[in-house]
Amino acid sequence: MRTFQYLAPDTIDEAIRLLQAGAARPLAGGTDIVVQMKEHATRFPYPETIVSLDRVPDLRGIDFSEDGLRIGAATSMADVAASPVIRERYTALAEGAGVVGSLQTMNMATIGGNICNAAPSADTAPALLVYEAEAVIVGPGGRRTLPIAEFFRGPGLTALAHDELLAELRLPVAASGTGAVYVRNTPRKQMDIAVVGVAIALTLTGDTISRARVALGAAAPTPVRATNAEAALEGQPAAEETFTRAAEAASTQDCTPISDIRASAEFRRHLVKVMTGRLLAEAALRARGNA
């Protein structure tokens, strides 16, 4: 690891000012960037300055109101996974946060870091997509809000400028009768990354799917919404035939997987189909319980 300057501001404004000077990078939990720096594998020029966000209280915390859920970007995965309100109302997000690395990793890693690292396999990204989260971004020009679907630009690339920070994530209140789930496929139970991850959120009116959101991880250059699968679900009965058609659409129309050392593109398509079909049934079961 090369020499770098370490700075620890106390406010968001100070952090933004420091990021404007030279080749600076923010540090939250450090579970990604520290490894990248050790391996000289950062996607940007090697940082001359590391700006720690650990002392910035406005970047942490979980708050819920009638307007929805707010999660500070520097909130740990452990806190997200353990939050009673997230476990009850945003179950898929709790499930995604709860499988990120080891228990030690979860205590260090932050939800903002997981999103800003922009890995296609990020475990919280599919859940944030199905909940239609918004990213609140802070920079020299003030605050702006961006749908999470527009935040990811490519592997390791986001909509953030070099002098901007992800401050928080905001999720709307889910409608009554909504059930959601996130599951990933990995060779190992822990300390692994998704070969494929699938998140589902279904809202039922009676036995009809009134709203469907399906998102895929590690099945495209970025985490993506499976819009063709969603179209095959909405307005249809919550039944096996419907789920089978939607799973087929997800695997053939909504994903563009690659072959790499961890899995072939063909196997990833197979996983998308099988997992989507199974998780649609699970989401419908949970939706009936939440009606």
LINLINZI-V172930 format. One record per residue. RES is the residue in one letter. PHI is phi as a letter, one per 30 degrees, with the letter a starting at -180 (none if undefined). Layout:
BEGIN
res: [RES;RES]
phi: [PHI;PHI]
END
This chain:
BEGIN
res: [M;R;T;F;Q;Y;L;A;P;D;T;I;D;E;A;I;R;L;L;Q;A;G;A;A;R;P;L;A;G;G;T;D;I;V;V;Q;M;K;E;H;A;T;R;F;P;Y;P;E;T;I;V;S;L;D;R;V;P;D;L;R;G;I;D;F;S;E;D;G;L;R;I;G;A;A;T;S;M;A;D;V;A;A;S;P;V;I;R;E;R;Y;T;A;L;A;E;G;A;G;V;V;G;S;L;Q;T;M;N;M;A;T;I;G;G;N;I;C;N;A;A;P;S;A;D;T;A;P;A;L;L;V;Y;E;A;E;A;V;I;V;G;P;G;G;R;R;T;L;P;I;A;E;F;F;R;G;P;G;L;T;A;L;A;H;D;E;L;L;A;E;L;R;L;P;V;A;A;S;G;T;G;A;V;Y;V;R;N;T;P;R;K;Q;M;D;I;A;V;V;G;V;A;I;A;L;T;L;T;G;D;T;I;S;R;A;R;V;A;L;G;A;A;A;P;T;P;V;R;A;T;N;A;E;A;A;L;E;G;Q;P;A;A;E;E;T;F;T;R;A;A;E;A;A;S;T;Q;D;C;T;P;I;S;D;I;R;A;S;A;E;F;R;R;H;L;V;K;V;M;T;G;R;L;L;A;E;A;A;L;R;A;R;G;N;A]
phi: [none;d;d;a;c;c;b;b;d;c;b;d;e;d;d;d;d;d;d;d;c;i;d;c;b;d;b;c;d;i;d;c;d;d;d;d;d;d;c;h;c;d;d;b;e;e;d;d;b;c;c;d;c;d;c;c;d;d;c;c;j;b;b;b;b;d;d;k;c;c;b;d;d;c;d;d;d;d;d;d;d;c;d;e;d;d;d;d;c;b;e;d;d;d;d;d;d;d;c;d;i;d;d;d;d;d;d;c;d;c;d;d;d;d;d;d;d;h;d;e;c;e;d;d;d;e;d;d;d;d;d;h;d;c;c;c;c;c;a;e;d;j;c;b;c;b;e;d;d;c;d;d;c;l;e;i;b;b;d;d;d;d;c;c;b;d;c;a;c;b;b;d;d;d;d;e;i;c;b;b;a;b;b;b;c;b;d;c;d;b;h;b;c;d;d;b;b;b;b;b;b;c;c;c;c;i;c;c;d;d;a;b;b;b;b;b;c;i;b;a;d;b;e;b;d;c;d;d;d;d;d;d;c;d;i;c;d;d;b;e;d;d;d;d;d;d;d;d;d;d;d;c;c;c;b;b;d;c;c;b;d;c;a;d;d;d;d;d;d;d;d;e;d;d;d;d;d;d;d;d;d;d;d;d;d;d;d;d;d;c;d]
END
